[in-house]
Amino acid sequence: MAALTGPKQDRSRATRQRLLEAAVSCLAEHGWAGSTVAVVAERAGVSRGAAQHHFPTREDLFTAAVEYVAEERSQALRELPATGRQEAVAALVDLFTGPLFRAALHLWVAASDQEPLRARVTELEARVGRESHRMAVELLGADESRPGVRESVQGLLDMARGLGLATLLTDDRARRDRVVAQWARILDETLG
């Protein structure tokens, strides 16, 4: 019996991963209203029952999906080679300009008027925010014991979120690149 557990667990993990990735894609493309468990299950190539086995509620599925992809992106940031400040700033800004940010934004909007979802998303965003800040400090080589450094790092993340919002409407890459370069210069002065 133990020999069957391994492959069965592997299939279960693979199904879960497909569901999480499909959920983020659906949320980014169709928003909250257009992203149902049935739509995600179809995109993942599994039955709705299989989806509900892994995620009993819609809220479970979408909060787990955003958390999963956020962790994947954090892992990618941890694996970045040591680079200059401008490359680090660009990598951090990229966190807020792709499908994960778009999916998270749809989740935030849905949570703004759905109380049960709001508590879960607020807690998730607090965790993701702390991890993003920690990764930014690490990537930038920032010493937060120095006055103003913590605020400068947080300002970078807030600015990146704003650039992500602007990207939802238009591809403003040229302006974004200039802002990234300027923010890197500011951080060079602030961080030393």
Contacts in CASP RR format, 6 or more apart in sequence:
PFRMAT RR
TARGET T0000
AUTHOR 0000-0000-0000
METHOD contacts of the structure
MODEL  1
MAALTGPKQDRSRATRQRLLEAAVSCLAEHGWAGSTVAVVAERAGVSRGA
AQHHFPTREDLFTAAVEYVAEERSQALRELPATGRQEAVAALVDLFTGPL
FRAALHLWVAASDQEPLRARVTELEARVGRESHRMAVELLGADESRPGVR
ESVQGLLDMARGLGLATLLTDDRARRDRVVAQWARILDETLG
12 54 0 8 1.000
15 44 0 8 1.000
15 46 0 8 1.000
15 50 0 8 1.000
15 54 0 8 1.000
16 54 0 8 1.000
17 68 0 8 1.000
18 44 0 8 1.000
18 45 0 8 1.000
18 46 0 8 1.000
19 40 0 8 1.000
19 41 0 8 1.000
19 44 0 8 1.000
19 46 0 8 1.000
19 51 0 8 1.000
19 54 0 8 1.000
19 55 0 8 1.000
19 61 0 8 1.000
19 65 0 8 1.000
20 64 0 8 1.000
20 65 0 8 1.000
20 68 0 8 1.000
20 69 0 8 1.000
21 44 0 8 1.000
21 65 0 8 1.000
21 68 0 8 1.000
21 69 0 8 1.000
22 40 0 8 1.000
22 41 0 8 1.000
22 43 0 8 1.000
22 44 0 8 1.000
22 45 0 8 1.000
23 35 0 8 1.000
23 40 0 8 1.000
23 61 0 8 1.000
23 62 0 8 1.000
23 64 0 8 1.000
23 65 0 8 1.000
23 103 0 8 1.000
24 65 0 8 1.000
24 66 0 8 1.000
24 68 0 8 1.000
24 69 0 8 1.000
24 99 0 8 1.000
24 100 0 8 1.000
24 103 0 8 1.000
25 43 0 8 1.000
25 99 0 8 1.000
25 103 0 8 1.000
26 34 0 8 1.000
26 35 0 8 1.000
26 39 0 8 1.000
26 40 0 8 1.000
26 43 0 8 1.000
27 35 0 8 1.000
27 62 0 8 1.000
27 65 0 8 1.000
27 66 0 8 1.000
27 102 0 8 1.000
27 103 0 8 1.000
27 106 0 8 1.000
27 107 0 8 1.000
28 98 0 8 1.000
28 99 0 8 1.000
28 100 0 8 1.000
28 102 0 8 1.000
28 103 0 8 1.000
28 106 0 8 1.000
30 39 0 8 1.000
31 106 0 8 1.000
32 62 0 8 1.000
32 106 0 8 1.000
32 107 0 8 1.000
32 109 0 8 1.000
32 110 0 8 1.000
35 62 0 8 1.000
35 106 0 8 1.000
36 58 0 8 1.000
37 48 0 8 1.000
37 51 0 8 1.000
37 52 0 8 1.000
37 55 0 8 1.000
37 58 0 8 1.000
37 61 0 8 1.000
38 48 0 8 1.000
38 51 0 8 1.000
40 51 0 8 1.000
40 61 0 8 1.000
41 47 0 8 1.000
41 48 0 8 1.000
41 49 0 8 1.000
41 50 0 8 1.000
41 51 0 8 1.000
44 51 0 8 1.000
51 61 0 8 1.000
54 61 0 8 1.000
55 61 0 8 1.000
55 64 0 8 1.000
59 116 0 8 1.000
59 117 0 8 1.000
59 120 0 8 1.000
62 107 0 8 1.000
63 107 0 8 1.000
63 117 0 8 1.000
63 120 0 8 1.000
63 121 0 8 1.000
63 124 0 8 1.000
65 103 0 8 1.000
66 100 0 8 1.000
66 103 0 8 1.000
66 104 0 8 1.000
66 107 0 8 1.000
66 124 0 8 1.000
66 128 0 8 1.000
67 124 0 8 1.000
67 127 0 8 1.000
67 128 0 8 1.000
69 100 0 8 1.000
69 103 0 8 1.000
70 100 0 8 1.000
70 104 0 8 1.000
70 128 0 8 1.000
70 131 0 8 1.000
73 95 0 8 1.000
73 100 0 8 1.000
74 131 0 8 1.000
74 132 0 8 1.000
74 135 0 8 1.000
77 91 0 8 1.000
77 92 0 8 1.000
77 95 0 8 1.000
77 135 0 8 1.000
77 139 0 8 1.000
78 135 0 8 1.000
78 138 0 8 1.000
80 88 0 8 1.000
80 91 0 8 1.000
80 139 0 8 1.000
83 91 0 8 1.000
84 184 0 8 1.000
85 140 0 8 1.000
85 184 0 8 1.000
85 187 0 8 1.000
85 188 0 8 1.000
85 191 0 8 1.000
86 180 0 8 1.000
86 181 0 8 1.000
86 184 0 8 1.000
88 136 0 8 1.000
88 139 0 8 1.000
88 140 0 8 1.000
88 184 0 8 1.000
89 140 0 8 1.000
89 156 0 8 1.000
89 180 0 8 1.000
89 183 0 8 1.000
89 184 0 8 1.000
89 187 0 8 1.000
90 177 0 8 1.000
90 180 0 8 1.000
91 139 0 8 1.000
92 132 0 8 1.000
92 135 0 8 1.000
92 136 0 8 1.000
92 139 0 8 1.000
92 156 0 8 1.000
92 157 0 8 1.000
92 160 0 8 1.000
93 159 0 8 1.000
93 160 0 8 1.000
93 163 0 8 1.000
93 164 0 8 1.000
93 176 0 8 1.000
93 180 0 8 1.000
95 101 0 8 1.000
95 132 0 8 1.000
95 160 0 8 1.000
96 160 0 8 1.000
96 161 0 8 1.000
96 162 0 8 1.000
96 163 0 8 1.000
96 164 0 8 1.000
96 167 0 8 1.000
97 163 0 8 1.000
97 164 0 8 1.000
97 167 0 8 1.000
97 176 0 8 1.000
98 164 0 8 1.000
98 167 0 8 1.000
101 161 0 8 1.000
101 164 0 8 1.000
102 168 0 8 1.000
104 125 0 8 1.000
104 128 0 8 1.000
105 165 0 8 1.000
105 168 0 8 1.000
107 117 0 8 1.000
107 121 0 8 1.000
108 121 0 8 1.000
108 125 0 8 1.000
110 117 0 8 1.000
111 117 0 8 1.000
111 118 0 8 1.000
111 120 0 8 1.000
111 121 0 8 1.000
111 122 0 8 1.000
112 118 0 8 1.000
129 157 0 8 1.000
132 157 0 8 1.000
133 153 0 8 1.000
133 154 0 8 1.000
133 157 0 8 1.000
136 142 0 8 1.000
136 153 0 8 1.000
136 156 0 8 1.000
136 157 0 8 1.000
137 144 0 8 1.000
137 153 0 8 1.000
140 153 0 8 1.000
140 156 0 8 1.000
140 187 0 8 1.000
140 191 0 8 1.000
141 191 0 8 1.000
142 149 0 8 1.000
142 152 0 8 1.000
142 153 0 8 1.000
142 191 0 8 1.000
143 149 0 8 1.000
143 191 0 8 1.000
144 150 0 8 1.000
144 153 0 8 1.000
146 191 0 8 1.000
148 190 0 8 1.000
149 190 0 8 1.000
149 191 0 8 1.000
152 186 0 8 1.000
152 187 0 8 1.000
152 190 0 8 1.000
152 191 0 8 1.000
156 183 0 8 1.000
156 187 0 8 1.000
159 179 0 8 1.000
159 183 0 8 1.000
163 172 0 8 1.000
163 176 0 8 1.000
163 179 0 8 1.000
166 172 0 8 1.000
166 176 0 8 1.000
167 176 0 8 1.000
END
